[in-house]
Amino acid sequence: MMKWSRRSLIGMSFAGLSAMALPAMAQERVRLPAGAQVLTRRIVRGLSDGEKITVERDWQISFEQQGRDIAILGRQTRVEVDAPSRIAPIADVERRRSTDGQFPILLNSRGMIIAAGNVEKEEDVASAVEAAERLIAQSTLTLSQQQRTGSYLAQLQNAGGQVLDRLPRDLFYPREPAVHDLRKVALPDGTTGEFEVQFSASARPDSGLLDRADRHIITRLQGSERMSSEHWKMRAI
């Protein structure tokens, strides 16, 4: 088994991926924006029938110095949900769900998240994939081969969804411009699935603040694949 990289899954480098030198801004105290910012997150989750659910949220946020650390205060200002009519109740729950509980978010002097409601840790993806493997082993023993394949794929996708629910630790001051990781997942019937993460991010050249970041998680099994993704943007008001 390969060891995941920190950014996307569990800190294990993709074969042939060399360590990238951190930019100078990552070693020094980061610069705080002078005014409020709008943080936007759009998340897209693929469904079993090829359709998808898309949720987009805006938060108005501000950065405040607290000793050596930085506090990000925020409140949700907009939410839009696009989903098939058959899952309208789920879409309604998502529209009503408050996300203000993730604030305040605390950063250290280098801009790394050190406290928040949900932060991606190096162990998150490893734990998610291991949990998916256990659930697959427990829940598909009496299913037909076709049913097992669909169930396996759904469980792998659920593991990916858990990763998307976590904030990358360097979200607000990106360090790595791109990361590509791939993990093989052993299944009980002897087949092998794939769990792939693609991540890219860009920072504003004047401040090192987040410009945009995109993360894609693809799960594959026996010629079938599903994709979930998230897209972050931040702009000054």
Order of alpha helices (4+ residues) and beta strands (2+ residues): alpha-beta-beta-beta-alpha-beta-beta-alpha-alpha-beta-beta-beta-beta
